[in-house]
């Protein structure tokens, strides 16, 4: 199956492209089906069944992940093992698009592109299975269709604990990027996402009349102090290069203008571009909260839900992604990408094997830039086959190097 002009021992990207093309229509149909029937974290039962059905129909042996949703499927029998990960859950928001495949589930929408990730990962796996069988090339590929990427903690923690990374020598994944037009790819070695945790802070204190705040623990005032002082203090106690910060998205306190409440609640997210400050934060934040809150007479509770560290792409794995991308979109379609403030639990896999996490252009040429997590988010569906070819190509490059 070697293409004319391909180098001995190198992957046959033309053959992989042809195999992906054979399934492109069905991959688009799958993406639209998933988009119309989104499922939230840990409830991806229909999605799981659909993937099992399609993999089994191709003669593979998928199995439901130990987490109860999600799918694992090993391809090949001998040789080095690489993994491809696609996340399968949706976001809790309403789909506002006027398209035939608009979400039919109230309050759930694939506004982050996980339906595209799932279809592309499936397309890559199906192509690689046929390619390895036809060529006899040694190598194994583990498909990880992961549940609950949007949860905190995400599904990656559970799957890693179940041993899905055992023996894996490289892992690849992609994410939709609406800042890039379809046919373009962003990739870079080093940190590419940020750490992301969630904070739930509850304040308690003696309430009373707003005319006599000195007889109370003025929780609205204290909550305001937390919102201002906690981020500022974190910035003074951590390396600025680590970008440690807390931003609050919700404050709930009181119901009347002349009543000081007895409880207040603050919900926020912690972000860090560097891993060191992120790892230190769980010990540092309680000390700062105590210093801010307790002198003003209140008590407090903190639920610090750990999300994920930054994804740190491996230079070798990124080189393989770039090599594959040159074949898929051409050198002019491959460019660097900056570290984002978004979090992604793919980082937990990257702790166990060299990782190549790439950003897939999904915006129609000349079209408006609609951010991920927007209720009207959509993609140019040509990106699905491109993503499948990129993942298949990167995996094949890795197998060739590791053989």
C-alpha positions in Angstrom: 0.0 0.0 0.0 3.0 2.3 -0.1 2.3 5.5 -2.0 4.6 6.6 -4.8 7.4 8.6 -3.4 6.9 7.6 0.2 10.1 7.0 2.1 10.9 3.4 3.2 9.8 2.8 6.8 7.6 5.9 6.9 3.8 5.9 7.2 1.8 5.9 4.0 -0.3 9.0 4.6 -1.9 8.8 1.2 -3.3 5.4 2.0 -4.5 6.6 5.4 -6.2 9.6 3.7 -8.0 7.2 1.3 -9.2 5.1 4.2 -10.5 8.1 6.1 -12.3 9.4 2.9 -14.2 6.1 2.6 -15.8 6.8 6.0 -16.1 10.6 5.8 -19.9 10.6 5.1 -20.6 8.3 8.0 -18.3 10.3 10.3 -20.2 13.5 9.5 -23.5 11.6 10.0 -22.2 10.4 13.4 -21.2 13.9 14.4 -24.6 15.2 13.6 -26.3 12.4 15.4 -24.2 13.1 18.5 -24.8 16.8 18.2 -28.6 16.3 18.1 -28.4 13.9 21.1 -25.8 15.4 23.5 -25.2 13.8 26.9 -23.7 15.5 30.0 -20.8 14.2 31.9 -21.1 10.7 33.3 -24.4 10.2 31.4 -23.0 9.4 27.9 -24.9 6.1 27.6 -26.4 6.6 24.1 -23.0 7.9 22.8 -21.2 4.9 24.4 -23.6 2.5 22.7 -23.3 4.3 19.3 -19.5 4.0 19.5 -19.5 0.3 20.5 -21.9 -0.5 17.7 -19.7 1.2 15.0 -16.5 -0.3 16.3 -17.9 -3.7 16.5 -19.4 -3.4 13.0 -15.8 -2.8 11.8 -14.7 -6.1 13.3 -13.0 -4.6 16.3 -13.6 -5.5 20.0 -14.7 -2.4 21.9 -15.4 -2.5 25.6 -17.3 -0.1 27.8 -14.9 1.8 30.0 -14.7 0.8 33.7 -16.3 4.2 34.5 -19.7 3.0 33.1 -19.7 5.3 30.1 -17.0 5.8 27.5 -15.3 3.2 25.3 -11.9 1.6 25.1 -10.8 -0.3 22.0 -7.4 -1.8 21.2 -6.3 -2.2 17.6 -3.4 -4.6 16.6 -1.8 -7.4 18.5 1.9 -6.8 18.6 4.4 -4.0 18.7 4.6 -0.6 20.4 1.4 0.9 21.8 0.2 4.5 21.1 -3.2 6.0 22.2 -5.7 8.4 20.7 -8.2 10.1 23.0 -11.5 11.6 22.1 -13.8 13.2 24.7 -17.5 12.5 24.4 -19.6 14.6 26.8 -21.5 17.8 26.2 -22.0 21.1 28.0 -25.0 22.1 30.1 -26.3 24.9 28.0 -29.0 25.4 25.4 -28.3 25.1 21.7 -29.4 28.2 19.8 -28.5 27.3 16.3 -31.0 26.9 13.5 -29.6 23.7 11.9 -31.2 20.3 11.2 -28.9 18.7 13.8 -29.6 21.2 16.6 -29.7 19.6 20.0 -32.9 17.9 20.8 -32.0 17.8 24.5 -33.0 20.8 26.6 -30.1 22.2 28.5 -27.4 20.2 26.7 -25.2 21.1 23.7 -22.0 20.0 22.1 -20.7 23.6 22.2 -17.1 22.6 22.8 -16.7 20.4 19.8 -16.5 17.0 21.5 -18.8 15.5 18.9 -16.1 16.5 16.3 -13.4 15.0 18.5 -15.3 11.8 18.9 -16.0 11.4 15.2 -12.4 12.3 14.2 -11.0 9.8 16.8 -13.3 7.1 15.5 -12.3 7.9 11.9 -8.6 7.6 12.8 -9.1 4.3 14.6 -11.0 2.7 11.7 -8.4 3.8 9.2 -5.5 2.6 11.3 -7.2 -0.8 11.9 -7.5 -1.4 8.2 -4.0 0.0 7.5 -2.2 -2.1 10.1 -4.1 -5.2 8.9 -3.3 -4.6 5.2 0.4 -3.7 5.7 1.2 -6.1 8.5 3.1 -3.2 10.2 3.7 -4.0 13.8 2.0 -1.7 16.2 -1.0 -1.2 18.5 -3.4 1.7 18.9 -5.6 2.2 21.9 -8.7 4.3 21.3 -9.9 6.1 24.5 -13.3 7.6 24.1 -13.4 9.4 27.4 -16.5 10.5 29.4 -16.8 13.6 31.6 -14.0 15.9 30.3 -16.2 18.8 31.3 -16.6 17.5 34.9 -14.3 18.4 37.8 -12.5 16.2 38.3 -12.8 14.9 34.8 -13.0 11.4 33.5 -9.3 11.2 32.6 -8.4 10.8 36.3 -10.6 7.7 36.7 -9.4 6.1 33.4 -5.8 6.6 34.3 -6.4 5.1 37.7 -8.0 2.1 35.9 -4.7 1.6 34.0 -5.6 2.8 30.5 -2.1 4.3 30.1 -0.3 1.1 31.0 2.2 0.4 28.3 1.3 3.4 26.2 4.4 5.1 24.7 2.7 8.1 23.1 -0.7 9.7 23.2 -2.4 12.2 20.9 -5.6 14.3 20.9 -7.1 17.3 19.3 -9.4 20.2 20.2 -11.6 22.4 18.0 -10.2 25.9 17.6 -12.6 28.4 16.0 -9.8 31.0 15.8 -8.4 28.9 13.0 -10.0 28.3 9.6 -10.6 24.8 8.5 -7.5 23.4 6.9 -5.2 24.9 9.5 -3.6 23.3 12.6 -2.0 24.8 15.7 0.6 22.9 17.6 3.5 23.7 20.0 5.8 22.0 22.4 5.6 22.9 26.1 2.6 24.1 28.0 -0.5 24.5 25.8 -3.3 24.8 28.3 -3.5 26.0 31.9 -4.4 24.3 35.2 -8.0 24.7 36.1 -9.7 24.1 39.5 -13.0 25.1 41.0 -13.5 26.8 44.3 -16.7 26.8 46.4 -16.4 29.0 49.5 -19.2 29.3 52.1 -19.1 32.0 54.8 -21.0 31.9 58.0 -21.5 34.6 60.6 -23.9 36.3 62.9 -26.4 38.3 60.9 -28.4 41.4 61.9 -29.5 44.9 60.9 -27.5 46.8 58.3 -27.7 49.8 60.7 -25.6 47.9 63.3 -22.9 46.1 61.2 -20.5 46.2 64.2 -22.7 43.7 66.0 -22.5 41.2 63.1 -20.1 39.5 60.9 -20.9 41.5 57.7 -20.7 38.7 55.2 -21.4 40.8 52.1 -18.4 43.0 53.0 -16.3 40.0 53.8 -17.3 38.3 50.5 -16.2 41.4 48.7 -12.9 41.4 50.5 -12.4 37.7 49.5 -13.1 38.6 45.8 -10.5 41.4 45.9 -7.9 40.2 48.3 -7.6 36.5 47.5 -6.5 37.0 43.9 -4.3 39.9 44.8 -2.6 38.0 47.6 -2.1 34.9 45.4 -0.3 37.2 42.9 2.1 38.4 45.5 2.9 34.9 46.9 3.5 33.0 43.6 5.9 33.4 40.7 4.3 35.7 38.1 5.5 33.4 35.4 3.1 30.7 36.8 0.1 33.0 36.2 -1.8 31.9 39.3 -5.1 33.6 39.6 -8.7 33.2 41.0 -11.7 34.7 39.2 -15.2 34.5 40.8 -18.2 33.8 38.7 -20.9 33.9 41.3 -21.6 35.4 44.7 -24.8 34.7 46.6 -25.5 36.6 49.8 -28.7 37.9 51.3 -32.1 38.9 50.1 -32.9 42.3 51.6 -31.2 45.7 51.6 -31.4 46.2 55.4 -30.5 42.6 56.5 -27.0 41.3 57.0 -27.2 37.6 56.0 -25.9 34.7 58.0 -24.5 32.9 55.0 -22.7 33.8 51.8 -21.4 31.6 49.0 -18.7 32.4 46.4 -18.0 30.2 43.3 -14.8 30.7 41.4 -12.2 29.1 39.2 -8.4 28.9 39.9 -6.2 29.1 36.8 -2.4 28.7 36.6 -0.1 28.6 33.6 2.6 26.9 35.6 2.3 23.6 37.5 4.4 24.6 40.5 2.1 27.3 41.7 -1.0 25.2 40.9 0.4 22.4 43.1 1.1 24.8 45.9 -2.3 26.5 45.8 -4.3 24.0 47.8 -2.1 24.7 50.8 -1.9 28.4 50.2 -5.5 29.3 49.7 -6.8 28.2 53.1 -4.2 30.3 54.8 -5.1 33.3 52.9 -8.9 32.8 53.4 -8.3 32.5 57.2 -6.3 35.7 57.2 -9.0 37.6 55.2 -12.1 36.2 56.9 -11.5 35.3 60.5 -10.4 38.8 61.8 -13.8 40.1 60.7 -15.6 37.5 62.8 -16.8 35.0 60.3 -16.2 31.3 59.8 -15.7 29.6 56.4 -15.7 26.3 54.5 -13.7 25.6 51.3 -14.4 22.9 48.7 -11.4 23.0 46.4 -12.2 20.7 43.5 -9.0 19.8 41.6 -9.4 19.9 37.9 -6.2 19.3 35.9 -2.7 20.6 35.5 -1.5 22.3 32.3 -1.0 20.0 29.3 2.7 20.1 28.5 3.3 18.8 25.0 6.4 16.7 24.4 8.7 18.0 21.7 9.2 14.6 20.1 5.4 14.0 20.0 4.8 17.5 18.6 7.4 16.8 15.9 5.3 13.7 14.8 2.1 15.8 14.8 3.9 18.4 12.6 5.2 15.7 10.3 1.6 14.3 9.9 0.1 17.8 9.5 2.5 18.6 6.7 1.0 15.7 4.8 -2.6 16.5 5.7 -2.9 20.3 5.4 0.5 21.2 3.9 3.3 23.1 5.6 1.4 26.4 5.1 -1.5 25.1 7.2 0.6 24.3 10.2 1.5 27.0 12.7 2.4 27.6 16.3 -0.3 28.1 19.0 -0.1 30.0 22.3 -0.8 28.6 25.7 -4.5 29.1 26.6 -6.1 29.8 30.0 -8.5 27.0 29.4 -8.1 23.7 31.3 -8.2 20.2 29.8 -7.9 16.9 31.7 -5.9 15.3 28.8 -3.0 16.6 31.0 -3.4 13.5 33.2 -2.6 11.2 30.3 0.4 13.4 29.4 1.8 12.7 32.9 2.3 9.0 31.7 3.5 9.2 28.1 4.8 11.8 25.6 1.7 13.8 24.4 0.9 15.6 21.2 -2.2 17.8 21.7 -3.2 19.9 18.7 -5.7 22.6 17.8 -7.9 21.8 14.8 -9.2 24.7 12.7 -13.0 24.5 12.4 -14.1 27.9 11.2 -15.5 28.2 7.7 -13.2 30.4 5.5 -14.2 34.0 6.0 -16.9 33.0 8.5 -17.5 34.6 11.9 -15.4 33.5 14.9 -17.8 31.9 17.4 -16.0 30.9 20.6 -16.2 27.4 22.1 -18.8 27.2 24.9 -21.0 29.7 23.0 -24.6 28.4 22.5 -24.3 29.0 18.8 -21.0 27.2 18.3 -20.7 25.1 15.1 -18.0 23.9 12.8 -17.1 23.4 9.1 -17.6 19.7 9.0 -14.6 19.2 6.6 -12.6 19.5 9.8 -13.8 16.0 10.8 -11.9 14.1 8.1 -8.9 16.4 8.5 -8.8 15.7 12.2 -9.1 11.9 11.6 -6.2 12.1 9.2 -4.1 14.1 11.6 -4.7 11.7 14.5 -4.1 8.6 12.3 -1.0 10.2 10.8 0.5 11.1 14.1 -0.2 7.6 15.5 1.4 6.0 12.4 4.4 8.3 12.7 4.8 7.3 16.3 4.5 3.6 15.5 7.1 3.9 12.8 9.6 5.6 15.2 8.9 3.2 18.1 9.1 0.0 16.0 
